[in-house]
Amino acid sequence: MSKKSVIVLNLGGSLIIPDKVDVSYLKRFRDVIKKNSRKHKFIIVCGGGNIARKYISALKEMGMSEILQSHAGIHTTRMNARFMSYFFNQNPKSGIPEKLKDIEKYLRKQDVVFCGALEYKPRQTSDSTTAEVARHFKSPFITLTNVPGLFDKNPKEFKSAKLIPQISWRHFHETASKIKYQPGQNFVLDQSAARIIMEARIPTYIMKEPKQLDNFLNKKRYIGTEING
């Protein structure tokens, strides 16, 4: 494997296709990844976003099990990952890895690997998939989401919400654990991911804009939240 360092990224589904595909955002994201792939290899785990939530909501309305709801979410993340591989002009014959060993194989051949959620596990979202991938590759974990970091309250509802620039693993885990799990939930990181990053002591970063990602990768000041220590 190349001497390039591995960076594991979670790309929120709400950034890929909030209502319709956000081509402008994804172009900026692609430019940053391509620019920085000279020195890093990227594993990009795609979330399901609003599309997953719509599927899950319909199944829930029909009284279907959480397992079926979760599988709908998993396959939406894989569809988003496949789309992103096309957006990066990757060979469509390659497909999308669905196991850690497949990611390893892809990473030997290319600098940017897209995937969705891996094998089904209860009470997980693509966040915890990303945390497990980061643990496996001993990589930092960056999540790009539709808010620029962790806030003391919901910034979409409260104008007075304040960004929390840094938080400990334990404190973050306590915060995430107060939220009741449901498939397709919408929080910056799920409960399982919070537990994994705490137990494995994975430096984790939450941000929104590709520009902030570029700043972070080049050791410049960035707007976001660091979960560490």
Backbone as CSV, one residue per row, in Angstrom:
resi,resn,N_x,N_y,N_z,CA_x,CA_y,CA_z,C_x,C_y,C_z
1,MET,0.834,-1.196,0.000,0.000,0.000,0.000,0.874,1.253,0.000
2,SER,0.384,2.305,-0.607,1.113,3.568,-0.708,1.438,4.125,0.668
3,LYS,2.477,4.974,0.705,2.839,5.627,1.963,1.933,6.805,2.270
4,LYS,1.008,7.101,1.384,0.067,8.188,1.664,-0.747,7.852,2.911
5,SER,-1.019,8.845,3.734,-1.839,8.600,4.921,-3.306,8.447,4.510
6,VAL,-4.027,7.637,5.273,-5.441,7.375,4.968,-6.321,8.304,5.790
7,ILE,-7.262,8.954,5.134,-8.243,9.809,5.790,-9.624,9.188,5.559
8,VAL,-10.365,8.993,6.658,-11.713,8.434,6.546,-12.732,9.555,6.742
9,LEU,-13.608,9.702,5.759,-14.580,10.798,5.727,-16.004,10.259,5.691
10,ASN,-16.886,10.895,6.423,-18.309,10.625,6.254,-18.920,11.818,5.521
11,LEU,-19.518,11.555,4.364,-20.170,12.616,3.585,-21.671,12.459,3.767
12,GLY,-22.271,13.389,4.498,-23.692,13.292,4.816,-24.569,13.273,3.567
13,GLY,-25.580,12.406,3.578,-26.506,12.340,2.445,-27.215,13.657,2.207
14,SER,-27.398,14.442,3.284,-28.075,15.737,3.148,-27.218,16.751,2.405
15,LEU,-25.915,16.470,2.260,-25.045,17.334,1.465,-25.019,16.887,0.006
16,ILE,-25.215,15.594,-0.217,-25.217,15.068,-1.590,-26.508,15.472,-2.298
17,ILE,-27.631,15.198,-1.645,-28.926,15.458,-2.273,-29.920,15.968,-1.233
18,PRO,-29.790,17.256,-0.834,-30.711,17.814,0.164,-32.161,17.781,-0.320
19,ASP,-32.387,18.209,-1.551,-33.696,18.113,-2.207,-33.434,17.588,-3.614
20,LYS,-32.603,18.338,-4.346,-32.043,17.801,-5.587,-30.528,17.800,-5.405
21,VAL,-29.824,17.112,-6.273,-28.371,16.966,-6.111,-27.708,18.344,-6.050
22,ASP,-26.896,18.567,-5.005,-26.224,19.853,-4.824,-24.909,19.840,-5.601
23,VAL,-25.022,20.076,-6.906,-23.863,19.973,-7.802,-22.771,20.953,-7.402
24,SER,-23.152,22.161,-7.009,-22.170,23.180,-6.637,-21.330,22.718,-5.440
25,TYR,-21.986,22.209,-4.417,-21.273,21.727,-3.226,-20.360,20.567,-3.612
26,LEU,-20.900,19.625,-4.381,-20.137,18.421,-4.712,-18.942,18.728,-5.601
27,LYS,-19.040,19.751,-6.456,-17.881,20.174,-7.256,-16.766,20.682,-6.343
28,ARG,-17.157,21.509,-5.357,-16.159,22.042,-4.415,-15.527,20.898,-3.623
29,PHE,-16.362,19.956,-3.222,-15.871,18.803,-2.476,-14.894,17.993,-3.332
30,ARG,-15.268,17.736,-4.568,-14.411,16.962,-5.474,-13.066,17.652,-5.673
31,ASP,-13.098,18.974,-5.854,-11.851,19.720,-6.058,-10.915,19.572,-4.862
32,VAL,-11.469,19.654,-3.657,-10.657,19.548,-2.436,-10.065,18.143,-2.303
33,ILE,-10.888,17.128,-2.571,-10.397,15.746,-2.460,-9.301,15.483,-3.491
34,LYS,-9.526,15.903,-4.718,-8.534,15.648,-5.770,-7.228,16.389,-5.475
35,LYS,-7.342,17.608,-5.018,-6.150,18.401,-4.682,-5.339,17.716,-3.591
36,ASN,-6.022,17.194,-2.567,-5.328,16.638,-1.407,-4.990,15.155,-1.562
37,SER,-5.437,14.545,-2.662,-5.115,13.121,-2.866,-3.667,12.926,-3.322
38,ARG,-2.942,14.038,-3.476,-1.497,13.916,-3.741,-0.776,13.374,-2.510
39,LYS,-1.324,13.672,-1.327,-0.640,13.244,-0.093,-1.491,12.337,0.788
40,HIS,-2.785,12.180,0.461,-3.662,11.322,1.254,-4.428,10.367,0.353
41,LYS,-4.831,9.235,0.940,-5.853,8.384,0.325,-7.135,8.594,1.120
42,PHE,-8.258,8.646,0.428,-9.530,8.935,1.083,-10.500,7.758,0.976
43,ILE,-11.060,7.380,2.124,-12.199,6.466,2.147,-13.404,7.326,2.507
44,ILE,-14.369,7.434,1.594,-15.507,8.328,1.794,-16.774,7.490,1.950
45,VAL,-17.313,7.502,3.166,-18.534,6.756,3.468,-19.716,7.710,3.297
46,CYS,-20.642,7.365,2.422,-21.766,8.254,2.124,-22.972,7.919,2.993
47,GLY,-23.633,8.965,3.473,-24.859,8.791,4.239,-26.070,8.693,3.317
48,GLY,-27.218,8.427,3.914,-28.455,8.267,3.143,-29.279,9.533,3.043
49,GLY,-29.167,10.401,4.066,-29.852,11.699,4.037,-31.361,11.615,3.933
50,ASN,-31.926,12.623,3.275,-33.391,12.753,3.197,-34.056,11.601,2.461
51,ILE,-33.380,11.068,1.433,-33.978,9.964,0.675,-34.162,8.751,1.591
52,ALA,-33.123,8.444,2.366,-33.219,7.324,3.305,-34.348,7.562,4.300
53,ARG,-34.427,8.793,4.797,-35.469,9.092,5.796,-36.873,8.944,5.208
54,LYS,-37.029,9.285,3.926,-38.346,9.130,3.279,-38.717,7.656,3.150
55,TYR,-37.766,6.842,2.733,-38.028,5.396,2.640,-38.363,4.823,4.016
56,ILE,-37.537,5.206,5.004,-37.712,4.683,6.362,-39.060,5.104,6.939
57,SER,-39.422,6.362,6.699,-40.699,6.883,7.193,-41.881,6.108,6.613
58,ALA,-41.800,5.786,5.318,-42.884,5.042,4.665,-43.015,3.639,5.254
59,LEU,-41.866,2.981,5.489,-41.898,1.639,6.070,-42.415,1.673,7.507
60,LYS,-42.020,2.720,8.227,-42.482,2.876,9.619,-43.996,3.070,9.652
61,GLU,-44.480,3.890,8.729,-45.924,4.150,8.623,-46.698,2.855,8.356
62,MET,-46.066,1.934,7.624,-46.688,0.653,7.316,-46.508,-0.386,8.424
63,GLY,-45.824,0.036,9.504,-45.629,-0.876,10.634,-44.543,-1.906,10.408
64,MET,-43.639,-1.637,9.448,-42.553,-2.570,9.177,-41.482,-2.493,10.264
65,SER,-40.698,-3.558,10.402,-39.720,-3.666,11.488,-38.570,-2.674,11.314
66,GLU,-37.866,-2.422,12.439,-36.682,-1.569,12.387,-35.615,-2.173,11.486
67,ILE,-35.566,-3.510,11.412,-34.571,-4.168,10.552,-34.806,-3.776,9.089
68,LEU,-36.070,-3.846,8.644,-36.369,-3.466,7.255,-36.111,-1.979,7.033
69,GLN,-36.456,-1.166,8.018,-36.180,0.272,7.912,-34.673,0.507,7.752
70,SER,-33.880,-0.196,8.556,-32.428,-0.038,8.499,-31.867,-0.483,7.154
71,HIS,-32.386,-1.591,6.615,-31.907,-2.074,5.316,-32.227,-1.070,4.201
72,ALA,-33.380,-0.422,4.301,-33.713,0.623,3.315,-32.677,1.742,3.384
73,GLY,-32.309,2.112,4.608,-31.290,3.147,4.792,-29.936,2.720,4.246
74,ILE,-29.536,1.476,4.535,-28.242,0.959,4.072,-28.141,1.030,2.548
75,HIS,-29.190,0.583,1.860,-29.125,0.548,0.403,-29.168,1.949,-0.204
76,THR,-29.775,2.896,0.503,-29.739,4.290,0.028,-28.315,4.839,0.113
77,THR,-27.609,4.505,1.194,-26.215,4.980,1.320,-25.357,4.404,0.194
78,ARG,-25.622,3.164,-0.172,-24.839,2.541,-1.252,-25.155,3.168,-2.603
79,MET,-26.424,3.516,-2.799,-26.807,4.210,-4.029,-26.101,5.570,-4.102
80,ASN,-26.075,6.302,-2.992,-25.387,7.594,-2.959,-23.888,7.426,-3.217
81,ALA,-23.304,6.352,-2.650,-21.873,6.101,-2.855,-21.582,5.804,-4.329
82,ARG,-22.442,5.028,-4.938,-22.255,4.705,-6.363,-22.367,5.986,-7.200
83,PHE,-23.363,6.818,-6.887,-23.497,8.084,-7.601,-22.220,8.919,-7.450
84,MET,-21.688,9.001,-6.210,-20.487,9.809,-5.987,-19.295,9.259,-6.762
85,SER,-19.221,7.941,-6.893,-18.120,7.371,-7.683,-18.249,7.810,-9.147
86,TYR,-19.484,7.921,-9.640,-19.700,8.426,-11.003,-19.329,9.914,-11.079
87,PHE,-19.690,10.657,-10.055,-19.399,12.095,-10.016,-17.892,12.336,-10.088
88,PHE,-17.118,11.395,-9.532,-15.651,11.474,-9.576,-15.086,10.774,-10.817
89,ASN,-15.989,10.376,-11.724,-15.589,9.767,-12.995,-14.810,8.466,-12.800
90,GLN,-15.204,7.684,-11.803,-14.560,6.397,-11.579,-15.199,5.324,-12.460
91,ASN,-14.463,4.263,-12.691,-14.925,3.179,-13.557,-16.204,2.552,-12.992
92,PRO,-17.326,2.607,-13.727,-18.585,2.071,-13.198,-18.565,0.563,-12.981
93,LYS,-17.608,-0.141,-13.609,-17.526,-1.594,-13.439,-16.991,-1.976,-12.059
94,SER,-16.357,-1.012,-11.387,-15.717,-1.319,-10.102,-16.718,-1.670,-9.009
95,GLY,-17.890,-1.056,-9.037,-18.859,-1.302,-7.972,-18.486,-0.581,-6.688
96,ILE,-19.180,-0.929,-5.606,-18.996,-0.280,-4.314,-18.637,-1.353,-3.276
97,PRO,-17.542,-1.168,-2.525,-17.194,-2.168,-1.517,-18.242,-2.261,-0.412
98,GLU,-18.503,-3.485,0.048,-19.507,-3.701,1.092,-18.920,-4.352,2.341
99,LYS,-17.595,-4.608,2.318,-16.903,-5.179,3.480,-15.566,-4.484,3.640
100,LEU,-15.020,-4.529,4.863,-13.734,-3.882,5.120,-12.631,-4.427,4.210
101,LYS,-12.628,-5.738,4.003,-11.576,-6.326,3.166,-11.685,-5.829,1.728
102,ASP,-12.921,-5.517,1.291,-13.103,-4.966,-0.060,-12.533,-3.555,-0.139
103,ILE,-12.744,-2.769,0.939,-12.188,-1.405,0.965,-10.664,-1.471,0.863
104,GLU,-10.053,-2.398,1.607,-8.589,-2.561,1.553,-8.136,-2.841,0.119
105,LYS,-8.846,-3.724,-0.554,-8.496,-4.105,-1.930,-8.600,-2.903,-2.868
106,TYR,-9.692,-2.147,-2.750,-9.885,-0.965,-3.611,-8.803,0.080,-3.349
107,LEU,-8.453,0.232,-2.064,-7.515,1.286,-1.670,-6.116,1.038,-2.229
108,ARG,-5.791,-0.216,-2.512,-4.485,-0.508,-3.115,-4.396,0.051,-4.539
109,LYS,-5.546,0.147,-5.193,-5.567,0.525,-6.610,-5.897,1.994,-6.847
110,GLN,-6.593,2.625,-5.899,-7.046,4.002,-6.145,-6.925,4.862,-4.887
111,ASP,-6.870,6.178,-5.109,-6.682,7.120,-3.998,-7.984,7.501,-3.316
112,VAL,-9.104,7.328,-4.001,-10.410,7.706,-3.435,-11.361,6.523,-3.569
113,VAL,-11.869,6.064,-2.433,-12.787,4.930,-2.417,-14.103,5.372,-1.781
114,PHE,-15.204,5.147,-2.482,-16.533,5.456,-1.944,-17.213,4.180,-1.474
115,CYS,-17.913,4.280,-0.368,-18.764,3.164,0.057,-19.954,3.742,0.817
116,GLY,-20.946,2.891,1.033,-22.053,3.253,1.911,-21.888,2.476,3.203
117,ALA,-22.979,2.215,3.881,-22.926,1.374,5.059,-22.453,-0.013,4.648
118,LEU,-21.723,-0.682,5.549,-21.227,-2.019,5.254,-22.278,-3.034,5.709
119,GLU,-21.860,-4.177,6.228,-22.820,-5.214,6.605,-23.759,-4.724,7.700
120,TYR,-25.002,-5.201,7.668,-26.017,-4.751,8.631,-25.608,-5.075,10.062
121,LYS,-25.714,-4.075,10.924,-25.591,-4.271,12.368,-26.709,-3.469,13.006
122,PRO,-27.293,-3.980,14.087,-28.416,-3.270,14.705,-28.004,-1.895,15.218
123,ARG,-28.942,-0.960,15.134,-28.813,0.362,15.750,-27.575,1.128,15.266
124,GLN,-27.343,1.049,13.961,-26.225,1.786,13.398,-26.678,2.621,12.208
125,THR,-25.942,3.707,11.966,-26.116,4.487,10.741,-24.768,4.502,10.026
126,SER,-24.669,5.258,8.949,-23.385,5.328,8.241,-22.304,5.962,9.123
127,ASP,-22.701,6.695,10.163,-21.716,7.263,11.099,-20.881,6.170,11.747
128,SER,-21.572,5.142,12.250,-20.831,4.090,12.949,-20.035,3.236,11.973
129,THR,-20.529,3.095,10.740,-19.708,2.454,9.703,-18.402,3.220,9.552
130,THR,-18.499,4.551,9.460,-17.310,5.385,9.275,-16.370,5.248,10.467
131,ALA,-16.929,5.230,11.677,-16.104,5.083,12.881,-15.365,3.749,12.873
132,GLU,-16.055,2.683,12.452,-15.411,1.364,12.393,-14.306,1.331,11.330
133,VAL,-14.557,1.990,10.208,-13.538,2.054,9.147,-12.323,2.842,9.652
134,ALA,-12.579,3.966,10.335,-11.479,4.779,10.887,-10.675,3.968,11.902
135,ARG,-11.369,3.196,12.744,-10.667,2.358,13.733,-9.792,1.326,13.012
136,HIS,-10.343,0.704,11.982,-9.619,-0.343,11.255,-8.353,0.208,10.597
137,PHE,-8.463,1.403,10.008,-7.325,1.974,9.284,-6.471,2.902,10.153
138,LYS,-6.813,2.975,11.446,-6.079,3.844,12.390,-5.971,5.273,11.836
139,SER,-7.119,5.751,11.393,-7.200,7.050,10.728,-8.021,8.029,11.556
140,PRO,-7.782,9.332,11.392,-8.755,10.293,11.933,-10.090,10.128,11.207
141,PHE,-11.132,10.632,11.828,-12.502,10.504,11.317,-13.030,11.916,11.112
142,ILE,-13.356,12.249,9.864,-13.927,13.565,9.565,-15.353,13.359,9.093
143,THR,-16.293,14.088,9.669,-17.667,14.002,9.175,-18.097,15.354,8.621
144,LEU,-18.560,15.334,7.384,-19.102,16.532,6.751,-20.621,16.431,6.826
145,THR,-21.215,17.413,7.475,-22.655,17.367,7.692,-23.278,18.718,7.348
146,ASN,-24.588,18.837,7.482,-25.257,20.058,7.008,-25.266,21.189,8.037
147,VAL,-24.519,21.017,9.121,-24.259,22.120,10.057,-22.746,22.193,10.254
148,PRO,-22.185,23.388,10.556,-20.725,23.527,10.561,-20.024,22.996,11.810
149,GLY,-20.681,22.140,12.577,-20.056,21.587,13.774,-21.119,21.221,14.793
150,LEU,-20.674,20.943,16.014,-21.585,20.647,17.121,-21.946,21.954,17.816
151,PHE,-23.227,22.151,18.096,-23.697,23.372,18.757,-24.323,23.027,20.106
152,ASP,-24.455,24.057,20.954,-25.062,23.831,22.271,-26.576,23.613,22.167
153,LYS,-27.160,24.012,21.039,-28.560,23.702,20.717,-28.716,23.727,19.205
154,ASN,-29.849,23.305,18.713,-30.039,23.165,17.270,-29.914,24.519,16.561
155,PRO,-28.874,24.706,15.729,-28.665,26.007,15.084,-29.734,26.330,14.039
156,LYS,-30.473,25.308,13.590,-31.534,25.559,12.614,-32.795,26.095,13.279
157,GLU,-32.890,25.883,14.579,-34.058,26.370,15.318,-33.748,27.591,16.174
158,PHE,-32.496,27.705,16.624,-32.133,28.782,17.549,-30.983,29.613,16.984
159,LYS,-31.259,30.887,16.725,-30.216,31.776,16.201,-29.107,32.004,17.225
160,SER,-29.443,31.821,18.503,-28.464,32.055,19.571,-27.549,30.843,19.793
161,ALA,-27.731,29.776,19.030,-26.911,28.561,19.202,-25.429,28.892,19.010
162,LYS,-24.607,28.319,19.874,-23.165,28.586,19.827,-22.409,27.322,19.418
163,LEU,-21.441,27.512,18.511,-20.589,26.408,18.079,-19.694,25.963,19.227
164,ILE,-19.568,24.647,19.387,-18.654,24.087,20.390,-17.395,23.649,19.635
165,PRO,-16.275,24.401,19.745,-15.103,24.088,18.928,-14.380,22.804,19.343
166,GLN,-14.508,22.424,20.627,-13.842,21.212,21.094,-14.648,20.567,22.213
167,ILE,-14.659,19.230,22.231,-15.393,18.481,23.249,-14.663,17.152,23.455
168,SER,-14.712,16.625,24.659,-14.035,15.346,24.919,-14.871,14.195,24.374
169,TRP,-14.205,13.053,24.155,-14.929,11.861,23.694,-16.043,11.491,24.668
170,ARG,-15.723,11.516,25.965,-16.703,11.096,26.974,-17.916,12.026,27.008
171,HIS,-17.640,13.327,26.974,-18.731,14.297,27.033,-19.613,14.170,25.789
172,PHE,-18.963,13.969,24.633,-19.747,13.812,23.400,-20.598,12.551,23.468
173,HIS,-20.019,11.466,23.952,-20.758,10.203,24.075,-21.978,10.381,24.974
174,GLU,-21.802,11.112,26.078,-22.930,11.380,26.990,-24.021,12.174,26.277
175,THR,-23.616,13.145,25.467,-24.586,13.965,24.725,-25.360,13.118,23.719
176,ALA,-24.631,12.300,22.933,-25.276,11.464,21.909,-26.199,10.429,22.544
177,SER,-25.805,9.923,23.714,-26.573,8.852,24.367,-27.926,9.326,24.898
178,LYS,-28.092,10.630,25.030,-29.375,11.169,25.510,-30.452,11.127,24.426
179,ILE,-30.028,10.907,23.182,-30.970,10.904,22.058,-31.418,9.470,21.799
180,LYS,-32.714,9.258,21.717,-33.235,7.909,21.469,-32.916,7.499,20.028
181,TYR,-32.323,6.309,19.862,-31.974,5.838,18.520,-33.227,5.583,17.691
182,GLN,-33.163,5.954,16.411,-34.164,5.513,15.440,-33.502,5.472,14.068
183,PRO,-33.878,4.505,13.223,-33.268,4.441,11.884,-33.435,5.777,11.158
184,GLY,-32.344,6.197,10.487,-32.403,7.445,9.730,-32.328,8.697,10.588
185,GLN,-31.907,8.544,11.844,-31.887,9.698,12.744,-30.966,10.791,12.212
186,ASN,-31.211,12.012,12.681,-30.500,13.169,12.143,-29.779,13.904,13.266
187,PHE,-28.595,13.413,13.651,-27.735,14.076,14.625,-26.333,14.012,14.050
188,VAL,-25.425,14.883,14.493,-24.105,14.959,13.851,-23.358,13.619,13.852
189,LEU,-23.529,12.789,14.872,-22.963,11.433,14.903,-23.868,10.549,15.738
190,ASP,-24.060,9.290,15.319,-24.958,8.423,16.083,-24.306,7.895,17.364
191,GLN,-25.133,7.261,18.201,-24.695,6.804,19.507,-23.588,5.759,19.402
192,SER,-23.716,4.860,18.448,-22.723,3.805,18.278,-21.375,4.390,17.847
193,ALA,-21.413,5.363,16.932,-20.179,6.025,16.495,-19.526,6.751,17.671
194,ALA,-20.343,7.398,18.498,-19.819,8.109,19.672,-19.088,7.145,20.605
195,ARG,-19.644,5.937,20.761,-19.015,4.930,21.640,-17.705,4.432,21.022
196,ILE,-17.716,4.167,19.710,-16.511,3.639,19.039,-15.370,4.645,19.112
197,ILE,-15.647,5.918,18.803,-14.552,6.902,18.796,-14.012,7.117,20.209
198,MET,-14.886,6.971,21.235,-14.430,7.108,22.623,-13.552,5.915,23.009
199,GLU,-14.028,4.705,22.719,-13.282,3.497,23.111,-11.959,3.380,22.356
200,ALA,-11.969,3.721,21.071,-10.761,3.595,20.242,-9.929,4.875,20.246
201,ARG,-10.428,5.913,20.920,-9.729,7.197,21.022,-9.364,7.731,19.625
202,ILE,-10.401,7.824,18.788,-10.208,8.291,17.409,-10.428,9.807,17.354
203,PRO,-9.428,10.588,16.965,-9.643,12.029,16.780,-10.708,12.241,15.697
204,THR,-11.737,12.991,16.042,-12.901,13.139,15.165,-13.198,14.613,14.949
205,TYR,-13.587,14.959,13.734,-13.792,16.365,13.375,-15.105,16.506,12.618
206,ILE,-15.891,17.500,13.018,-17.181,17.759,12.378,-17.099,19.115,11.689
207,MET,-17.472,19.165,10.426,-17.472,20.432,9.691,-18.467,20.336,8.536
208,LYS,-18.608,21.424,7.807,-19.595,21.432,6.722,-18.978,21.708,5.358
209,GLU,-18.266,22.814,5.234,-17.843,23.282,3.914,-16.539,22.624,3.446
210,PRO,-16.455,22.284,2.157,-15.201,21.750,1.612,-13.998,22.655,1.891
211,LYS,-14.217,23.966,1.909,-13.132,24.909,2.208,-12.549,24.636,3.590
212,GLN,-13.421,24.330,4.569,-12.946,24.039,5.918,-12.183,22.713,5.943
213,LEU,-12.647,21.752,5.156,-11.938,20.482,5.032,-10.541,20.716,4.474
214,ASP,-10.455,21.542,3.436,-9.160,21.852,2.828,-8.238,22.516,3.856
215,ASN,-8.789,23.458,4.617,-7.993,24.116,5.666,-7.473,23.090,6.665
216,PHE,-8.365,22.202,7.108,-7.984,21.191,8.087,-6.860,20.297,7.544
217,LEU,-7.026,19.818,6.323,-6.042,18.906,5.736,-4.686,19.573,5.544
218,ASN,-4.694,20.894,5.457,-3.441,21.637,5.255,-2.997,22.377,6.511
219,LYS,-3.538,21.894,7.651,-3.121,22.393,8.972,-3.307,23.904,9.131
220,LYS,-4.397,24.393,8.528,-4.781,25.794,8.712,-5.984,25.863,9.643
221,ARG,-6.319,27.036,10.098,-7.494,27.194,10.970,-8.760,26.848,10.194
222,TYR,-9.658,26.144,10.838,-10.908,25.745,10.188,-12.067,25.953,11.147
223,ILE,-13.266,26.065,10.588,-14.479,26.184,11.404,-15.071,24.798,11.552
224,GLY,-15.229,24.347,12.770,-15.780,23.031,13.011,-15.621,22.635,14.470
225,THR,-15.850,21.367,14.763,-15.737,20.836,16.122,-14.752,19.685,16.131
226,GLU,-13.864,19.686,17.113,-12.923,18.577,17.323,-13.386,17.765,18.524
227,ILE,-13.491,16.442,18.351,-13.802,15.539,19.460,-12.549,14.764,19.761
228,ASN,-11.975,15.032,20.938,-10.658,14.477,21.236,-10.381,14.619,22.729
229,GLY,-9.636,13.697,23.291,-9.172,13.838,24.665,-10.205,13.624,25.742
